[in-house]
Amino acid sequence: MNKMAPISSLREAVLIDRAAVLDRVGGDTDLLRDITAIFLSEYPGLVHEIREAVMAKDAKRLERAAHSLKGSVSNFGAQAATQAAYHLEVIGRCGELEAAGMALKELLEEFEQLEPALESLAA
């Protein structure tokens, strides 16, 4: 009989690359839980910084905060969230802030989907 993975596991697999993340921490699941818990507690501050930079039309601040978030979330193999943060970083670097509002919306949507997968890693 062929067992199918639970939908939550399939969803997590699409959002994060668990195997790659485990490989990065040498297979240490306790370390993975710790790193994930730290990220979950710190990423909202970066998202807040990005939101504030967009509202203030501060391109340099946007670039820095988005760059930091991109680097942190990329550690989880979360390609869509990493790409959304990168898009905001580029917007900040180029000073093309007209697109920042839509890019921020995209980032927020990605993290809304990603957060439950990360929470399952931290559990």
PASEBA-1860 file (N, C-alpha, C; in nm, 3 decimals):
! residues 123
1> MNKMAPIS> 0.084/-0.117/0.000/0.000/0.000/0.000/0.090/0.125/0.000 ~ 0.061/0.219/-0.084/0.138/0.343/-0.097/0.079/0.449/-0.006 ~ 0.155/0.486/0.096/0.108/0.590/0.189/0.145/0.726/0.135 ~ 0.052/0.817/0.142/0.079/0.954/0.099/0.119/1.036/0.220 ~ 0.209/1.133/0.199/0.248/1.224/0.307/0.130/1.310/0.344 ~ 0.118/1.345/0.472/0.010/1.435/0.512/0.024/1.568/0.439 ~ -0.089/1.632/0.416/-0.088/1.759/0.343/0.003/1.860/0.410 ~ 0.005/1.866/0.542/0.091/1.963/0.611/0.238/1.936/0.579
9> SLREAVLI> 0.277/1.809/0.568/0.415/1.776/0.533/0.446/1.816/0.389 ~ 0.351/1.794/0.300/0.371/1.833/0.160/0.383/1.984/0.149 ~ 0.299/2.055/0.220/0.303/2.201/0.218/0.437/2.252/0.270 ~ 0.484/2.192/0.380/0.613/2.231/0.437/0.725/2.205/0.337 ~ 0.719/2.092/0.267/0.825/2.058/0.171/0.833/2.159/0.058 ~ 0.722/2.216/0.020/0.720/2.315/-0.086/0.777/2.448/-0.036 ~ 0.753/2.482/0.088/0.793/2.611/0.143/0.937/2.615/0.192 ~ 0.986/2.505/0.246/1.123/2.500/0.298/1.190/2.372/0.249
17> DRAAVLDR> 1.319/2.373/0.245/1.396/2.255/0.205/1.454/2.194/0.332 ~ 1.374/2.111/0.397/1.411/2.054/0.526/1.542/1.976/0.518 ~ 1.560/1.899/0.413/1.682/1.819/0.399/1.805/1.909/0.391 ~ 1.795/2.015/0.315/1.908/2.108/0.301/1.937/2.178/0.434 ~ 1.831/2.214/0.504/1.849/2.282/0.633/1.913/2.187/0.733 ~ 1.866/2.065/0.737/1.926/1.966/0.828/2.072/1.941/0.792 ~ 2.102/1.939/0.664/2.239/1.921/0.620/2.326/2.038/0.668 ~ 2.274/2.159/0.663/2.349/2.277/0.707/2.385/2.272/0.854
25> VGGDTDLL> 2.301/2.205/0.932/2.328/2.196/1.076/2.383/2.058/1.114 ~ 2.436/1.989/1.016/2.498/1.860/1.042/2.403/1.754/1.094 ~ 2.275/1.765/1.059/2.175/1.668/1.102/2.130/1.686/1.245 ~ 2.173/1.791/1.310/2.142/1.816/1.451/2.002/1.879/1.462 ~ 1.903/1.797/1.492/1.765/1.846/1.498/1.743/1.944/1.613 ~ 1.816/1.927/1.722/1.803/2.023/1.833/1.853/2.160/1.791 ~ 1.966/2.164/1.721/2.019/2.290/1.671/1.922/2.352/1.571 ~ 1.864/2.270/1.485/1.766/2.320/1.388/1.648/2.384/1.460
33> RDITAIFL> 1.599/2.318/1.563/1.487/2.374/1.641/1.526/2.507/1.702 ~ 1.646/2.515/1.759/1.693/2.638/1.822/1.706/2.752/1.720 ~ 1.769/2.723/1.608/1.788/2.825/1.504/1.653/2.874/1.451 ~ 1.563/2.780/1.432/1.430/2.816/1.381/1.355/2.901/1.482 ~ 1.363/2.864/1.609/1.295/2.942/1.713/1.352/3.084/1.720 ~ 1.482/3.097/1.707/1.544/3.231/1.707/1.494/3.311/1.588 ~ 1.493/3.248/1.470/1.446/3.318/1.351/1.301/3.363/1.369 ~ 1.216/3.273/1.420/1.075/3.307/1.439/1.056/3.424/1.535
41> SEYPGLVH> 1.146/3.437/1.632/1.132/3.548/1.726/1.189/3.678/1.669 ~ 1.283/3.668/1.575/1.350/3.788/1.525/1.297/3.840/1.391 ~ 1.242/3.754/1.306/1.203/3.801/1.174/1.091/3.906/1.177 ~ 0.997/3.901/1.273/0.895/4.006/1.274/0.955/4.147/1.288 ~ 1.063/4.161/1.360/1.129/4.291/1.372/1.185/4.339/1.239 ~ 1.240/4.247/1.161/1.290/4.284/1.029/1.176/4.321/0.935 ~ 1.067/4.247/0.942/0.951/4.279/0.859/0.897/4.417/0.898 ~ 0.895/4.444/1.027/0.850/4.576/1.075/0.942/4.686/1.020
49> EIREAVMA> 1.072/4.661/1.023/1.169/4.757/0.972/1.146/4.782/0.823 ~ 1.119/4.675/0.749/1.090/4.688/0.606/0.965/4.771/0.585 ~ 0.860/4.739/0.660/0.734/4.813/0.647/0.755/4.962/0.678 ~ 0.829/4.991/0.783/0.856/5.131/0.820/0.936/5.201/0.710 ~ 1.033/5.131/0.652/1.115/5.190/0.546/1.030/5.219/0.422 ~ 0.939/5.130/0.390/0.850/5.152/0.275/0.762/5.273/0.301 ~ 0.704/5.280/0.420/0.616/5.392/0.452/0.692/5.525/0.454 ~ 0.817/5.522/0.499/0.898/5.644/0.507/0.968/5.675/0.374
57> KDAKRLER> 0.953/5.584/0.279/1.021/5.598/0.148/1.172/5.612/0.168 ~ 1.226/5.530/0.256/1.368/5.530/0.289/1.435/5.412/0.219 ~ 1.492/5.438/0.103/1.548/5.332/0.018/1.664/5.259/0.085 ~ 1.754/5.329/0.148/1.870/5.265/0.212/1.826/5.174/0.328 ~ 1.734/5.223/0.408/1.683/5.144/0.520/1.612/5.019/0.468 ~ 1.536/5.035/0.361/1.467/4.922/0.299/1.568/4.820/0.249 ~ 1.670/4.866/0.180/1.771/4.776/0.126/1.838/4.696/0.239 ~ 1.878/4.763/0.345/1.947/4.696/0.456/1.858/4.592/0.525
65> AAHSLKGS> 1.736/4.632/0.557/1.646/4.541/0.629/1.608/4.421/0.542 ~ 1.579/4.447/0.415/1.543/4.337/0.324/1.662/4.244/0.302 ~ 1.781/4.300/0.294/1.902/4.218/0.278/1.921/4.126/0.399 ~ 1.902/4.180/0.517/1.915/4.099/0.639/1.812/3.987/0.643 ~ 1.688/4.020/0.609/1.583/3.919/0.610/1.610/3.813/0.505 ~ 1.653/3.856/0.387/1.684/3.762/0.279/1.790/3.662/0.324 ~ 1.896/3.711/0.385/2.002/3.622/0.430/1.954/3.523/0.535 ~ 1.874/3.570/0.626/1.826/3.483/0.733/1.731/3.376/0.682
73> VSNFGAQA> 1.635/3.415/0.602/1.534/3.319/0.556/1.591/3.222/0.454 ~ 1.694/3.264/0.383/1.753/3.174/0.283/1.815/3.052/0.349 ~ 1.852/3.062/0.476/1.907/2.948/0.548/1.810/2.831/0.558 ~ 1.682/2.858/0.536/1.580/2.754/0.544/1.542/2.699/0.407 ~ 1.610/2.744/0.304/1.577/2.698/0.169/1.439/2.744/0.125 ~ 1.391/2.851/0.186/1.258/2.905/0.156/1.269/2.999/0.035 ~ 1.264/2.940/-0.083/1.294/3.015/-0.204/1.198/3.130/-0.230 ~ 1.069/3.109/-0.213/0.972/3.215/-0.243/0.989/3.333/-0.148
81> ATQAAYHL> 1.006/3.306/-0.020/1.025/3.413/0.078/1.159/3.484/0.055 ~ 1.262/3.407/0.023/1.393/3.466/-0.006/1.383/3.558/-0.127 ~ 1.313/3.513/-0.230/1.297/3.594/-0.352/1.217/3.721/-0.323 ~ 1.116/3.712/-0.240/1.036/3.830/-0.206/1.121/3.933/-0.131 ~ 1.205/3.886/-0.040/1.294/3.977/0.033/1.398/4.037/-0.061 ~ 1.449/3.956/-0.152/1.547/4.004/-0.250/1.486/4.113/-0.339 ~ 1.362/4.093/-0.379/1.293/4.192/-0.461/1.288/4.327/-0.389 ~ 1.257/4.326/-0.261/1.255/4.449/-0.183/1.395/4.508/-0.167
89> EVIGRCGE> 1.493/4.422/-0.151/1.631/4.470/-0.142/1.670/4.546/-0.269 ~ 1.638/4.489/-0.384/1.670/4.552/-0.513/1.594/4.683/-0.529 ~ 1.469/4.684/-0.488/1.389/4.807/-0.495/1.458/4.916/-0.413 ~ 1.503/4.881/-0.295/1.573/4.977/-0.210/1.704/5.022/-0.272 ~ 1.780/4.928/-0.325/1.910/4.960/-0.384/1.894/5.054/-0.504 ~ 1.790/5.030/-0.583/1.769/5.111/-0.704/1.691/5.239/-0.675 ~ 1.631/5.248/-0.556/1.551/5.364/-0.522/1.419/5.371/-0.598 ~ 1.375/5.257/-0.650/1.250/5.250/-0.727/1.133/5.218/-0.632
97> LEAAGMAL> 1.103/5.310/-0.545/1.010/5.282/-0.435/0.863/5.274/-0.477 ~ 0.833/5.306/-0.602/0.693/5.296/-0.647/0.644/5.151/-0.637 ~ 0.734/5.057/-0.656/0.698/4.915/-0.653/0.705/4.854/-0.513 ~ 0.748/4.932/-0.416/0.772/4.877/-0.282/0.644/4.829/-0.214 ~ 0.534/4.899/-0.232/0.410/4.858/-0.167/0.364/4.721/-0.210 ~ 0.365/4.695/-0.339/0.323/4.563/-0.389/0.424/4.455/-0.348 ~ 0.552/4.490/-0.350/0.654/4.394/-0.311/0.642/4.360/-0.162 ~ 0.608/4.458/-0.081/0.586/4.433/0.061/0.467/4.340/0.082
105> KELLEEFE> 0.361/4.364/0.008/0.243/4.277/0.016/0.281/4.133/-0.018 ~ 0.361/4.116/-0.122/0.407/3.983/-0.162/0.490/3.918/-0.050 ~ 0.579/3.996/0.010/0.661/3.945/0.120/0.573/3.899/0.236 ~ 0.477/3.980/0.273/0.388/3.945/0.385/0.310/3.818/0.356 ~ 0.265/3.802/0.232/0.192/3.681/0.194/0.282/3.558/0.202 ~ 0.406/3.572/0.157/0.500/3.459/0.164/0.525/3.417/0.308 ~ 0.545/3.515/0.396/0.573/3.482/0.535/0.450/3.429/0.607 ~ 0.333/3.470/0.566/0.210/3.415/0.624/0.202/3.266/0.594
113> QLEPALES> 0.244/3.227/0.476/0.244/3.085/0.439/0.362/3.010/0.502 ~ 0.476/3.077/0.511/0.597/3.013/0.559/0.597/2.989/0.710 ~ 0.540/3.079/0.784/0.549/3.072/0.930/0.503/2.939/0.989 ~ 0.388/2.883/0.946/0.350/2.753/1.004/0.452/2.641/0.976 ~ 0.514/2.643/0.859/0.616/2.543/0.828/0.737/2.560/0.920 ~ 0.774/2.683/0.944/0.886/2.709/1.035/0.851/2.669/1.178 ~ 0.728/2.699/1.217/0.685/2.660/1.352/0.691/2.509/1.371 ~ 0.663/2.434/1.265/0.671/2.289/1.277/0.816/2.243/1.291
121> LAA> 0.910/2.317/1.232/1.052/2.285/1.250/1.097/2.314/1.393 ~ 1.040/2.417/1.452/1.080/2.459/1.587/1.017/2.373/1.694 ~ 0.915/2.297/1.658/0.843/2.215/1.758/0.919/2.091/1.798
END
